[in-house]
Amino acid sequence: MHIFFSGFEAVVLALVLSLDAFVVSFAYGADKIKIPAVSVLIINVLCSFILGVSMLAGEFFKQLIPQWLEIAISFTILFLLGLATLFDSVTKAMIRKHNSIKKQIHFNMFQFRCVLSIYADPDKADSDRSKTISPGEAASLAAALSLDGAAVGFGAALGSISPWAVVACSLVTNALAVMLGWFFGNKAAQKIPFNLSWVSGAILIMLAISKLF
């Protein structure tokens, strides 16, 4: 039963972390921006690799602390990230809508401005306006999409979720998210503004609460 529940958690976590990739790819498909197979592979592998490294770091760290502290830290990280993701759902919409906010972020954050811009408005990843996501652009996008995944992975590993199971699921769900997102976006023929970040936040909060039982 424990193995089944751990496997279920791994699948849920991988699905949560692939939601942003789905939304980003939907935007590309709607704008007729192509994502070649090599770019899909780069996004998938980099996102899963960063997730795996963060989870292995969590696995190592949990050996150094008592079990009650593992649970407390895992709950805190997942719960706070869930709340932050809910807030992020609102702020990303504001960044896209208000140019003044976007300029302020570019001015204050310097080296992070590229990632923040891509994360807030996925179309920015196509920097050369070629209507195709190149391998280099795919790597930048993967870095942006991995920001949440790294923190979530660390916290989840403290809560006894298998890193290998999550990474294996992530390789599947990320690839499906990119391909299906682009397919449905392309079929939509126009960009439909929607945001699934609140779903990720709600699920992360539920995963956090599950650690207490």
Secondary structure, DSSP 8 states (H G I E B T S, - for coil): -HHHHHHHHHHHHHHHHHHHHHHHHHHHHHTT-B--HHHHHHHHHHHHHHHHHHHHHHHHHHTTS-HHHHHHHHHHHHHHHHHHHHHHHHHHHHHHH-HHHHHHHHHHHGGGHHHHHHHH-GGGG-TT--SB--HHHHHHHHHHHHHHHHHHHHHHHHTT--HHHHHHHHHHHHHHHHHHHHHHHHHH-S------HHHHHHHHHHHHHHTT-
